[in-house]
Amino acid sequence: MSRGKAQRSSQLDMFHKADPIVGIEIHLPRHCRCGHDMLHIGPSSGPHRASLQCARCGCHCGWLSNEIANFLSAVITHFGRPTAPIYVRVPRKVL
Ligand SMILES: [Zn+2]
């Protein structure tokens, strides 16, 4: 694990206790500017429930909606944290 990745992982670990969805990996069909397609759910900021950060470069890649964050929280409450990345599929016209 690279030093930057280890540092980001450590920072995300700090937020696990605060919000159970932080740190979950999400695979999106849309790629980060660096070309990577795996994101981490990051902490909230201002009015936003959670951020999406590239798992490779740490770049901000968008926000997670309240609806999706609440759904993921409910799933975690019932089944526990996912052990594998969540794969998101969207209709072709959305891309
Ligand atoms: Zn990236």
Residues whose N, C-alpha, C, O or C-beta is under 5 A from the ligand:
A	BS01	ZN	C32 R33 C34 H36 C54 R56 C57 G58 C59
